[in-house]
Amino acid sequence: MSQLLACETTSDSQEAARHARMAETAKVAIIDDEPVNIEIVQSYLEEAGYQNFFRTTDATVAIDLIRQERPDAVLLDVIMPEVSGLEILAAMRADEQLRYIPVIILTASSGAETKLKALNLGACEFLAKPVDSSELLLRLRNVLSFKGYQDHLSDLAAAQRELLDRTFTGAVCMMTEIIESIESPVVDSSEVRKVAEKLMADMGIDSDWSMPLASRLLVVGLPLLTQSQRNVLTDQPIASASHREIFKKLIEISSSLIRRIPRLDPVIDLLDETLNVDGSLSETDSTSRTFATVIVTALYVDLLVRRGGSADQVVDEMQKRFPAIDRTLLASAGCLLGISQDMQEGEAQNTSVLQTVQLKEGMVVASEIFDDRNQVLVAAGRSLTEPMIVRLRQMAASRDISIEVIDNKCKADSIDRN
């Protein structure tokens, strides 16, 4: 035991020493049109041992300075006069010598569209202002550690593969954060994934990594739809021409957004295949066609439940949208909805009324919760997720909200299946 503790202590001290050396030698660029922001960020870094900086408030000279100084990492503001941070990021990614320099975006903008654009241009991390010092130091240390490893690889191809690994992981995480940040979401992408996985299991269909990921990224294009287009998705019958048109547009946008992310070709194929789905399933179908059919079914189940539809109403809408829908698939969807409805309509449950500050992830909602447009935000019988709770607390800031939850019910085996 003493030898093990000694090894752990030695390892920790070696890691600390490595981080200290990295801070002493790393060159960090800070680009922001507000001098006070630069001073704050630099002070955080200096307290952590960083010594080598170059900085500018003039975005028009930023690219020339980056070419000249060749920093190990760039901390970049987005909203600047004359030349935006996104334009600087685009110029870096187009330059063979600069494209692999990690960029951390620092901005006061919390809009999903800004995050999507930064992600598309290859940003490694995204931090909101005012910047938290501990989070900044952690993110910077991570990107510098990776860059240091990349710089010491003798095989350039191996370095590029490692960069693709990091880009893949970071991009997917950022995209799911973007989906969850949308106010009054059309669907809950985490629920779409869970419904799809349950349908696959019920039907004995083996899945792979691409199916659950495609289930979540299917709606990543939502922030780029107008509010009126989102309203069509939430309000119009799913068999209507207007709904079909906007659904097609959503899938095309989502697909185009993730085409720049490495290793996501199977997911892109699935998204593209969803445009050809008619609900039928056949043993001769390709894997992507089968997965796409299940994903679309799961998406519409979640969307229709959010409208407040009963199990019978959801099944009826699905049959109108997909006259050739596979009966086994439809029955599985109806069974899931029946479980949820039975919980809502069965024996009386003991409930409690809570304020939003008392909510916890996994609590089961006893009655529907409506948003400011009087649309169902959380259906009865649903387990609360962290994004749902955040949204409810945001709503509580402008009006009184109390939530009825079922006592001693957490992670219920309903349509949520959390």
C-alpha positions in Angstrom: 0.0 0.0 0.0 2.8 2.4 0.9 4.4 1.7 -2.5 1.2 2.4 -4.3 0.7 5.7 -2.4 4.3 6.7 -3.2 3.7 6.0 -6.9 0.5 8.1 -6.9 2.3 10.9 -5.1 5.2 10.8 -7.5 2.8 10.7 -10.5 0.9 13.8 -9.1 4.1 15.7 -8.6 5.3 14.8 -12.0 2.0 16.0 -13.5 2.2 19.3 -11.6 5.7 19.8 -12.7 4.7 19.2 -16.3 1.9 21.7 -16.1 4.3 24.3 -14.5 6.8 23.8 -17.4 4.0 24.1 -19.9 2.8 27.4 -18.4 6.3 28.8 -18.4 7.0 28.0 -22.0 3.6 28.3 -23.7 2.9 31.4 -25.8 -0.7 32.5 -25.5 -2.4 35.1 -27.8 -5.2 37.2 -26.4 -7.3 39.0 -29.0 -10.1 41.3 -27.7 -11.2 44.8 -28.6 -11.8 45.7 -24.9 -8.4 46.2 -23.1 -10.0 45.5 -19.7 -11.0 42.0 -20.9 -7.4 41.3 -21.9 -6.1 42.5 -18.6 -8.5 40.2 -16.7 -7.7 37.1 -18.7 -4.0 37.8 -18.6 -4.1 38.3 -14.8 -5.8 34.9 -14.4 -3.1 33.2 -16.5 -0.2 35.0 -14.8 -1.5 33.8 -11.4 -1.3 30.3 -12.8 2.3 30.7 -13.9 1.9 31.7 -17.6 4.5 34.2 -18.7 4.6 34.5 -22.4 1.8 36.5 -24.1 1.1 38.6 -27.1 -2.1 40.6 -27.2 -4.0 43.1 -29.4 -7.2 45.1 -29.4 -6.9 45.6 -33.1 -8.6 42.8 -34.9 -7.4 44.0 -38.3 -3.8 43.0 -37.5 -4.5 39.9 -35.6 -3.8 37.4 -38.4 -0.5 39.0 -39.2 0.5 38.9 -35.5 -0.5 35.2 -35.3 1.6 34.4 -38.4 4.5 36.3 -36.9 4.3 35.1 -33.3 3.0 31.5 -33.9 1.3 31.1 -30.5 0.6 27.8 -28.9 -3.0 28.8 -28.3 -5.3 31.7 -29.2 -7.9 33.2 -26.8 -10.3 35.0 -29.2 -13.2 37.3 -28.8 -16.0 37.0 -31.4 -17.7 40.4 -31.5 -15.2 43.0 -32.6 -15.4 46.0 -35.0 -14.1 45.8 -38.5 -13.0 42.2 -38.3 -14.9 39.6 -36.3 -13.4 36.8 -34.3 -15.1 34.3 -36.6 -13.4 35.9 -39.6 -10.1 35.6 -37.9 -10.8 31.9 -37.1 -11.8 31.3 -40.7 -8.5 32.8 -41.9 -6.6 30.6 -39.5 -8.3 27.4 -40.6 -7.6 28.4 -44.3 -3.9 28.8 -43.6 -1.8 25.7 -43.8 0.6 27.0 -41.2 -2.0 28.2 -38.7 -4.9 25.7 -39.0 -3.8 23.4 -36.2 -3.3 26.2 -33.6 -6.0 25.6 -31.0 -8.5 28.5 -30.6 -10.7 29.1 -27.5 -13.6 31.4 -28.1 -14.3 34.0 -25.4 -17.6 35.9 -25.9 -20.5 37.5 -24.2 -22.8 36.1 -26.9 -24.8 33.0 -25.7 -26.6 32.5 -29.0 -26.7 29.0 -30.5 -26.0 30.4 -34.0 -22.7 31.9 -32.9 -21.7 28.6 -31.3 -22.6 26.8 -34.5 -20.5 29.1 -36.7 -17.5 28.9 -34.3 -17.9 25.1 -34.3 -18.1 24.9 -38.1 -14.9 27.0 -38.3 -12.9 24.7 -36.0 -13.0 26.3 -32.5 -11.7 23.9 -29.9 -13.5 25.4 -26.9 -16.2 27.9 -26.2 -16.2 30.0 -22.9 -18.8 32.6 -22.0 -17.9 35.9 -20.5 -17.4 36.8 -17.8 -14.8 34.0 -17.9 -14.5 31.8 -14.9 -10.8 31.6 -14.1 -10.7 27.9 -13.1 -12.6 26.9 -16.3 -10.3 29.0 -18.4 -7.2 27.4 -16.9 -8.6 23.9 -17.3 -9.6 24.4 -21.0 -6.3 26.1 -21.8 -4.2 23.4 -20.1 -6.2 20.8 -22.1 -5.6 22.3 -25.5 -1.9 23.0 -24.7 -1.4 19.4 -23.5 -2.9 18.2 -26.8 -0.8 20.6 -28.9 2.3 19.6 -27.0 1.7 16.0 -27.8 0.9 16.8 -31.4 4.1 18.8 -31.8 6.2 15.9 -30.5 4.8 13.4 -32.8 7.3 12.6 -35.6 4.6 11.1 -37.8 2.5 14.0 -39.2 -0.3 11.6 -40.2 -0.6 10.4 -36.6 -0.8 13.9 -35.4 -3.6 14.7 -37.8 -5.5 11.6 -36.7 -5.2 12.7 -33.0 -6.4 16.1 -34.0 -9.4 14.5 -35.7 -10.2 12.6 -32.5 -10.2 15.7 -30.5 -12.3 17.7 -33.0 -14.8 14.8 -33.2 -15.3 14.7 -29.4 -15.4 18.4 -28.9 -17.7 19.1 -31.8 -20.3 16.5 -30.8 -20.3 17.8 -27.2 -20.7 21.4 -28.4 -23.5 20.4 -30.8 -25.5 18.6 -28.1 -25.1 21.7 -25.8 -26.4 23.9 -28.6 -29.5 21.7 -29.0 -30.2 21.8 -25.3 -29.8 25.6 -25.2 -32.8 26.3 -27.6 -35.7 27.9 -25.9 -39.0 26.1 -26.3 -37.4 23.2 -28.1 -39.5 21.4 -30.7 -38.3 18.1 -29.4 -36.0 16.8 -26.6 -33.1 15.2 -28.5 -32.1 13.1 -25.5 -35.7 11.7 -25.4 -35.6 11.0 -29.1 -32.4 8.9 -28.6 -33.9 7.0 -25.7 -37.2 6.3 -27.5 -35.1 5.1 -30.6 -33.0 2.8 -28.4 -36.1 1.3 -26.7 -37.8 0.7 -30.1 -34.6 -1.0 -31.4 -34.5 -3.2 -28.3 -38.2 -4.1 -28.5 -37.8 -5.2 -32.1 -34.6 -7.1 -31.6 -32.6 -4.8 -33.9 -28.9 -4.5 -33.1 -27.6 -0.9 -33.0 -24.2 0.7 -33.3 -22.6 4.0 -32.2 -24.0 6.0 -35.1 -27.7 5.4 -34.3 -27.9 7.1 -30.9 -25.6 9.9 -32.1 -27.8 10.6 -35.2 -30.9 10.6 -32.9 -29.5 13.5 -31.1 -27.9 15.4 -34.0 -30.9 15.1 -36.2 -32.2 18.4 -34.8 -29.0 20.3 -34.5 -30.1 22.6 -37.3 -33.1 23.9 -35.2 -31.4 27.2 -34.2 -31.0 28.1 -37.9 -34.8 27.8 -38.5 -36.9 30.9 -38.1 -39.4 31.0 -35.3 -42.2 30.7 -37.8 -40.6 27.6 -39.3 -40.3 26.1 -35.8 -44.0 26.9 -35.2 -44.8 24.8 -38.3 -43.0 21.8 -36.8 -44.8 22.2 -33.5 -48.3 23.2 -34.6 -49.0 21.7 -38.1 -50.2 18.1 -38.7 -47.1 16.0 -39.4 -48.7 14.7 -42.6 -49.2 18.3 -44.0 -47.2 19.6 -46.9 -46.0 22.5 -44.8 -44.7 20.3 -42.0 -43.0 18.0 -44.5 -41.3 20.9 -46.2 -39.9 22.3 -42.9 -38.9 18.9 -41.7 -36.9 18.4 -44.9 -35.2 21.8 -44.5 -34.3 20.9 -40.9 -32.6 17.6 -41.9 -30.7 19.3 -44.7 -29.4 22.0 -42.4 -28.4 19.5 -39.7 -26.7 17.3 -42.3 -24.7 20.3 -43.7 -23.6 21.4 -40.3 -22.0 18.1 -39.3 -20.4 17.4 -42.7 -17.3 19.3 -41.5 -16.8 17.1 -38.5 -14.4 14.2 -39.1 -15.6 10.6 -38.7 -19.3 11.4 -38.9 -19.9 9.9 -42.3 -22.2 7.1 -41.0 -24.2 9.7 -39.1 -24.5 11.9 -42.2 -25.7 8.9 -44.1 -28.4 8.2 -41.5 -29.6 11.8 -41.6 -29.8 11.8 -45.4 -31.7 8.5 -45.3 -34.3 10.0 -43.0 -35.6 12.0 -46.0 -36.5 8.7 -47.8 -38.3 7.1 -44.9 -41.8 5.9 -45.5 -42.2 4.0 -42.3 -41.8 0.5 -43.8 -39.2 -2.0 -42.7 -37.9 -4.9 -44.7 -35.2 -7.6 -44.2 -33.6 -6.4 -47.4 -33.3 -2.8 -46.1 -29.9 -1.4 -45.5 -28.8 -0.8 -42.0 -28.9 2.9 -42.5 -32.5 2.7 -43.8 -33.6 0.6 -40.8 -31.9 3.0 -38.3 -33.3 6.0 -40.1 -36.9 4.7 -40.0 -36.6 4.0 -36.2 -35.1 7.5 -35.6 -37.8 9.3 -37.5 -40.5 7.3 -35.6 -38.8 8.2 -32.3 -38.7 11.9 -33.3 -42.3 12.1 -34.1 -43.3 10.2 -31.0 -41.5 12.8 -28.9 -42.9 15.7 -30.9 -46.5 14.5 -30.7 -46.3 13.7 -27.0 -45.0 17.2 -26.5 -48.2 18.5 -28.2 -50.2 16.7 -25.5 -51.3 13.8 -27.8 -52.6 10.6 -26.3 -51.3 7.2 -27.3 -54.2 6.8 -29.8 -53.7 10.2 -31.2 -50.0 9.7 -31.7 -50.6 6.4 -33.5 -53.3 7.9 -35.7 -51.0 10.8 -36.7 -48.2 8.4 -37.4 -50.4 6.3 -39.7 -51.5 9.5 -41.6 -47.9 10.6 -42.0 -46.6 7.1 -43.0 -49.4 4.9 -44.5 -46.9 2.1 -45.1 -45.5 2.2 -41.5 -44.3 -1.1 -40.2 -47.0 -2.5 -37.9 -44.5 -4.0 -35.4 -42.7 -0.7 -35.1 -46.0 1.2 -34.7 -47.1 -1.3 -32.0 -43.8 -0.8 -30.1 -44.3 2.9 -30.2 -47.9 2.6 -29.0 -46.8 0.3 -26.2 -44.3 2.9 -25.0 -46.9 5.5 -25.1 -49.3 3.2 -23.3 -46.9 2.8 -20.4 -46.6 6.5 -20.0 -50.3 7.0 -20.3 -51.1 4.3 -17.8 -48.8 6.0 -15.3 -50.7 9.2 -15.9 -54.2 7.7 -15.8 -53.8 4.8 -13.4 -54.1 4.7 -9.6 -53.9 8.0 -7.8 -50.3 9.0 -7.0 -49.1 11.1 -4.1 -47.7 14.3 -5.5 -45.9 17.3 -4.2 -45.8 20.9 -5.6 -42.3 22.2 -5.8 -40.6 25.5 -6.7 -38.1 25.3 -9.5 -35.1 25.6 -7.1 -36.2 22.3 -5.5 -36.3 20.3 -8.7 -33.8 17.5 -9.3 -32.9 15.5 -12.3 -35.0 12.4 -12.6 -38.1 13.7 -10.8 -41.3 12.6 -12.6 -43.8 15.4 -13.6 -47.4 14.7 -12.5 -49.1 17.2 -14.8 -48.2 19.0 -18.0 -46.0 22.1 -17.9 -46.7 24.8 -20.5 -44.3 27.4 -22.0 -45.1 31.1 -22.6 -46.8 30.2 -25.9 -49.1 27.7 -24.1 -47.4 24.7 -25.7 -46.5 21.7 -23.7 -42.9 22.1 -22.5 -42.8 19.0 -20.4 -45.5 16.2 -20.7 -47.0 14.5 -17.7 -45.1 11.3 -16.8 -41.8 12.7 -18.1 -38.6 12.5 -16.0 -36.9 15.9 -15.6 -33.6 16.3 -17.3 -31.0 19.0 -16.5 -31.8 21.1 -19.6 -35.5 21.0 -18.7 -34.8 22.2 -15.2 -32.6 25.0 -16.5 -35.3 26.1 -18.8 -38.0 26.0 -16.1 -35.8 28.1 -13.8 -35.3 30.6 -16.6 -39.1 30.8 -17.0 -39.5 31.2 -13.2 -37.5 34.4 -13.4 -40.3 36.2 -15.3 -43.4 34.5 -13.8 -44.5 32.3 -10.9 -44.1 28.6 -11.6 -44.7 25.6 -9.4 -44.2 22.1 -10.6 -46.2 19.1 -9.5 -44.1 15.9 -9.2 -44.9 12.4 -8.2 -43.6 11.5 -4.8 -40.9 8.9 -4.7 -40.8 8.6 -8.5 -37.5 9.0 -10.1 -36.3 7.7 -13.4 -39.6 6.0 -14.0 -39.9 3.4 -16.7 -42.1 5.6 -18.9 -41.4 7.0 -22.3 -38.5 8.9 -20.7 -36.7 5.8 -19.7 -34.0 7.9 -18.0 
